[in-house]
């Protein structure tokens, strides 16, 4: 079974945390460069948890920066994904299964740059996230005059 907003009401499990419908109406407050597991497992998880406690009340627009893969899987699942959290909390072992709803949409930097730039005009936008490494933080001289920058620094500058 593929995860989607339409199927959430049919999910009934004591072991699985299902997001409340109201989260889908929250404003986009975060622009995140990257779709990787680290970002989804850490900052996106914390944003999801803060939303469930009414502390942040915002969602994430993810920018898929690489040309590898497609954004289809994210679109087909309405940005939802499952996360298994195992560890120790307050001295006790925990295991939680969560449907994370922090991602509102995923945009391709190559194909949807205009939509990414439109996010800059959003007055609710507050945070830019990335786990770009030193290899990704490279000067590309052509970015200075490009309408569609290709480097991470060029993209952030264009967004700002």
N, C-alpha and C positions, 0 to 999 in steps of 0.2 A: 504494500500500500504506500503510495506517495503522499507525503505530507503537504497539506494546503490549508488555507483559512477555512474553506468550506467543510473540511473534515474535522476540524477541531471540536465541534459540538458532539461528534460521534466518538471521541476518544474518552474512555472512562477507565482510568487506572489509578489505583492508590499510589503506585510507585512513580508515576509520571506527572510532573508539574506542567500544566497546560496554561498558556497565557489567556488573560481576560480579553474579551473582544474590544474593550475600550482602548487597548494599546495601539490598535491599528489606526486610531484617529489622532494619535499624538503627533506633534510637529517634528519635522526633521531639524535636528540641532547639531548633528555631527557629520562631517565629511571625512571619510576614511579611505586612504589610499592603500589598497590591498585587500585580497579576499582570503588570505591564508588562515590556517588553523590557529596559529598563535594569536592573531587579532580576534578571531571568533571565540577562542577559548578564554581569553583574558579580558581585554577592555569591553568587548561586546557582551560578554557574560556579566560583567559588573554593571553595565548600562541596563541590561535586562533586569537584573536584580534591583537596581535603584528604581526602575520604572514600576516594578511590582510593589515597591514600598512607597510610591508616589514621591520620590525624592528628586528624580531627574526629569521625568515626563518628556522624553524626546527619543527620536529614532535616528538611525544611521543611514546615510547615503554612502554606499560603498563604490569606490572607483576601481574597476578592474584595469590595472595598468599594463599588464602583459598581453601579448598577442596569443599566448598559449591558452587553450580551452575557450569556453564560451560562457556567457552569462545565463544561458538557457536553464540550467539546473536551479539557479537561484530564482528565476522568474517562475518556473513551474511549481516551485514550493512556496511562492509568495514571500521569499526571503526567510522562511522558517527553517530551522535546522535543530537537530537533537544534540544534546550535550550530556555526557556522563561525567559526573563529578564524584571522584573518590578521594578520600583523605581523612584527616583527623581534625575535628572541630570540638573545642571545649573538652579535649581529652578523650573524645569518643570517635570511633571510626564511623564515617558516614559514606553513603552511596546515594546520590541523587540523579534522577533522570529528568532532564528539563527540555521542554520545547522552547527554544529561544526565539523571541519575536522582535529583537532590537533592530534588525535590518529592515528598512522600508523598501529599498530598491537597490539594485546593482547596475551601474552604468559603465559602459565600455569607454575607456579614454580614447580609443581609436575611432569609434563609431558614433559616440554620443557626447562629444566634447561640448557642444552647445548647451546640452541639458546640465552638464556639470557646471559650466559658467553661470547658468541661470540660478543655481543654488547659492551663488555668491550674493545675489540680490535678496535672498531670504533673510528677513530680519531676525528670525529665530536661530539661525546658524551661529553656533558658539565655539565649536571645537574642530580642529583638524587633527586626525590621527594618522600615523604611519609607522611601520617598522622597517622603513627603507634602510638598507645597509650602506656602508661607505661606497660600495660599487655603484649604487643607484644615485648617489649624490655627486654627480659629475656635471661639469659645465658643458653645455652643448651650445656653441656660439650661435647657431642658427635660431635657437629658441627666443633670442632677444627680439626678433622681428616677426616671429612665426605666429600665425593665428591659431595654430594647433601645436603647442610645444610637445616635445617628446621626452624630455628629462623630468625627473621628479622636481628639482628646484624650479624649472621653467613652468611646470604645471601649477605649483603652489603660488608662484609669483603672479601668474595669470589669474588665478582664482582670487587672490587678495586684491 
